[in-house]
Each structure stands twice: as C-alpha cells, then as structure tokens.
Amino acid sequence: MKNTIEVTNLVKKYGNFAAVNDISFTVNRGEIFGLIGENGAGKTTTLEIIEGLRKATSGNIKILDLDLNKNLSEIKSKIGIQLQSSAYYRYLKLGEIIDLFASFYGQETNPKELLKQVGLEQKIDSFVNNLSGGQKQRFSIVASLINDPEIVFLDEPTTGLDPISRRHLWEIIAEIKKRNKTIILTTHYMEEAEILCDRIGIMDAGKIVAIDDTYKLIKHAKHPIRIKFIAKNIESLKTKLAGIGELSYIAGKEYHCELILNKQSELQKALKEIHAYKPDELTVSKATLEDVFIELTGRNITEEESV
Amino acid sequence: MFKLFKANLKMMVRNRQALFWSIAFPVIFIVIFGLFFGHDNTSSGTITIINKSKNEISIGVDRGITESKVFKITKIDSIDKAKSEIKKGKLSAAVYIPENFGVAGPDTTNKIKIYVDPASVQTSGVLRTITDKILTEASFKIQNVQPLFVTEQELINNNSKNNDFTYFDFVLVGILGLALMNGSIIGIAVSISKYREDKILKRIISTPLKTWKFVLAEVTSRLVLNLVQIALILSIGIYGFNGHINGNIFVVVMLSLLGGILFQLVGFTIASFAKTTDAAEGMAQAVSIPMMFLAGIFFPIDSLPTWLSNIVQYLPLAPLLRMMRTVAIEAGSPFANPANILIVLGWILITLTISLYKFRLTEE
C-alpha cells in the first residue's frame, strides 16, 4: 500500500460554478503533501471532501484502500483533522477537551502526554480563550492527533502567526512526520510549503496546474536562476544580456537590478558581463517556489489573514 | 456519549451568567404572577366591616363575608375613618352594621349600610350580592322556610377532592410551559448555531461520533437544567404563593420533561436551518413568542377567535399545556384526550427526524 490517498476525477459544483474541477492526485505514505493556491482556488473544499465533511459532485476517493462513500466512519477514525480557524468549547479546559474528543473516537488518551508534544503541558487546566494565537494553533494541531491517526490534515496551520510561532509550528509538524504519519497541508506561505512539503500540488481556479516533488517543481522553473546586484549606468548591459535573461529594476529602486536567467548554463557568462560594471553587492540565488507559483498562475499570491 | 453529557453539564455550570438567567427568568415570572394572583391577593379588593351591633344576625353577616374569602378584610374602628380611607383609595368598601340593627325596640333598623368607592364597581357589586345573600338566608331561617329554587354547580371532568382552584393555579402550569419553551428553544438554537459558527460542530462531525449520540447528550444534559427550573417554579408556586397541584405532581413533572425534550428538538431544528447565531435567535423568537401569547399560557385558548384557536391548538405548546392542566388542576389522566399526546409525540418525531438528518453534514 503505497498510496494513502487516491483522488480520481474529483468535481465539486455549486450551481454552475465548479469549485473543484476534475482533479486527480495521490498522496504517498509517510510524506508531507502540500496543496497551495490562492484563496478560493479550491484547496479547503478539496480537503473537506476528502475528510468527509462535504459531498463531492462526482469522482472517486480512496483513503487507506477504503472507499470514502462506503467506509466513512472507519475512515474518520483513522484520520486527524485540524480545521481552518476553528474554535473549541469555551468552557472546557484543554485537558477536558482532549478527553472529550478521545471519547468521540471511543478511545482513552493521556491529555498531558499529548499536550507535551506541543509544549502546552503547563496549560492543561487553562481555557482556550486564555491561549495566545500560536498556542491556540498548537492546540488545534494536537487535537488532530488525539486518535493517533494515520493521516493528518492541516488546513492553513500557520495563518496569522508571527515568524517565531510559525517556525515553532514547522518543528512540530516535522516531528509528526517522523512518527510515520502522512500529512496533507494547505498553506499560502510559499516559503513554508517549500520547507515542509515533500510533494506539492499547485491549485488554480479549481484545477491542479502542477504536481511534483517540491525540488523538481522549482528546478523546472522557467527562470531557474536569479542574480541581484546594485550598479549604475547599466543601459548598455541590457542589450548585452538580451537572449540570456531579463533585466529589471527591483520595485522601482534605481540601481537595484535583478536578472533572471533562462538557463543555469548561462550563469558564468552573465556574471562576467555584470562584473564589468563593478557592482556593489551581488547575490546569486535559485528560483523559489514562489517564482514557480507566479509563473504558473500568472499572479502573485495574495495573503489574506483569515483570523 | 456519557462524557459529552458530563462535559455539557460542566460547561453549563461554568457559564455562570447564562445559568443564572436561565434560572432567574422563570423565577421572576412566577414571583410576579404569585404576587398578583397568589393566596391572599386573589381578593376582589380590600374592605372593612364595622359591626356596632353584637347580635346573632350581625355576627353572622360579619362571619359570612369574612369566610367567603372574596375580600381582604382590614380592621377599622370608626366609620368616619373608614370613609376617609375610601377617599384616599386605600379601601374599596366598608360594611357598616349600626348598633340598633335587628334589635327589638322602637328605633330598630333592618338596614346594613355599604359605603363604596365609585371606582371599585366590581367590589361593590360582589359585596352587595354576598351581603344580600347572607341576609336572605338569615330571613329564611327566621321565618323557618326553605328557598324554593336553588342552583347546583358541578365541575366537568373533575376527579379532584379539592375544588378550590384559582387563576394562579392555571397560570402556574402555564409558566412551567413558558419557562421550558423559552429556555429550551432559544437556548439550544443559539448554542448549537454558535457551535456551528465556531466550527466546533464541524470538528465534531469530523470524528466518528454518531449524530444521535450528540443530540441525545445535548438534550439530556439540558433536561437536568429543566428539572431544576421545574422544581423551582413548582416549589415557589406551591409553598410561596399557595398554588395547588391537585393531581399527581410526579406526572406533571414527567409531562414537563416531555415538553423539555420537545422544545429542545424544536431548538435543534431551528439551529439546523439557521446560518448564523443571530438568525437562530430571531427564528427562535419568531417561533416562541406567538406560542407564548396564543398557546394558552395566560388564558384558555377558547377565548381566541375560532379560526385562530383552530390553528393554535396544533402548535406544540397548546396540547402539552392541556395535558398538564388535566393532571394538575382536574387530577385527570394525561391521556384523557389522546389527541394531545399524539400531537406532542408527532412534533417530537418531526423535529427529531429533521435534526438527525440535517446534522449529518455541515454542507453549505
């Protein structure tokens, strides 16, 4: 059993609008699979159909070799879900919530042990409303682990968090992966997807426009290399570099230039040309997932905080 | 399931403010109605009896009026003082029996004077009727004759030993219904749609927990609250304001709990249609307010226009109250009219089906 999730020709229509338009993909056992895309691209809808929270218009879904339509209850007991911006009971303590949800799965659990995994063991007797944003998010992740699931769904786990909390959460997610669980997550932070995900599917307007190993997606970017430098009077450079790549000014700042190359093999030639202009500072970098994303969807991702 | 039941109770107790009001609301109602219609105050007004003559007949009149329990009697010594009290509006009427009433002798009189406040039309009317009746009976007795024509009253459908039932007893049952309806419909509708808004519901649906278990835990935990409300209303009504439950009080409590279940399911039904908490609150009000005024909480529904009472009697609250009153007031069987229990069970079935079906998916 290599595939833990197998989605075939999935369609979800609201009236005439196809929120999910005939997508197929698989998720391998033990990997972190990321679905990325703009808000409204269909990520959450796709996820919620797989979780059994919404009904598909058509298509087939198999989870752990079980048919979603026929074995929903069994599937629910084998998956753990963290919902986008979901709250928990206001008048129950963290330990009590974990206890209660464990009973929904017909299981006993050790709340302290679970909370320890996300560094919240001190908060076992606190109420959810007394937690910070990062702590709430950590709690909602640990709540998805209550039934010791084989597959964990994380829907925008780091949205609205500060950079430190976000990095802390990445560590936690990596820890979960180490325990041999398969993770599917959605995010609109490209950096996050690039760091965490083994494989990525890029969604745009209900379709999957690209799906591959993360590093391969980036490798196949149209402009795999970019060179940033600061130099004056570069008008003549533009013509020299024509055909190798595109030269532009960064965000309208004079002297701050960026050259994106079509091929890695042109790097030496490009550097030689630029050095002739005695640049202040020069950095060479690979394309990022964000570059690939913009190439594929034709626009920059809009970060909306859905707190 | 039992854990959810326990957790629900815990949350109920921790949400102090909501708990306080869900108990205070029916208590306020019962106290207000108790003060208006409870024991002493069932009177048609306050009067005084000034008896200057101390013969058998005058004492009989005095006792007769007092024992009719229709009025609240206060003690005032002089007729002048009584008149001024009437003018101040503190007294509705005064009965004055002069010294020479019914005595043998030349300056005897056969008249008892009643001084009334013109504003208290009802009091004066009732007082005169009662006094006249006592005097007539006394006259018959002295003349040693039996009245030729009499009336006899029989209460229909009444198995009770205790026949005095007051408007307060009627309203006491109504307030039980009101408290259960208000607390349960609005309480469940609002809290469940809040769960939906906070996505708690969605999170629960993502677990293998069966819908019926969720509904059962919610309903049973709220029944505990209902039981507290019922106990408070009944004990304040009975011990504080002299209300009566003539039939089996256990059956009344059971019927109330049945009502609790019914109204909670109505709340669930509303929550399954409402998209937001605000909408749920509005819908719950829209369902419960017409029933509050029309389904017989404060007055019998037969005083409504026929077309309206024809509709109202099929709403959930009306048949429930009819059953409860049959037991509480007439000491009858709740199944005396099987249509009542059938309507209530019918509503339970309908709302239960909708709740179970609509809660399976959070979809759209």
Interface residues (C-beta under 8 A of the other chain):
Chain A: Y14 E51 G52 L53 R54 K55 S73 E74 K76 S77 I79 I81 L83 S85 S86 A87 Y88 Y89 R90 Y91 L92 E96 D99 L100 F101 S103 F104 Y105 G106 A143 N147
Chain B: M1 K3 L4 A7 K10 M11 R14 N15 D198 K199 I200 K202 R203 I204 I205 S206 T207 P208 L209 L361 T362 E363 E364
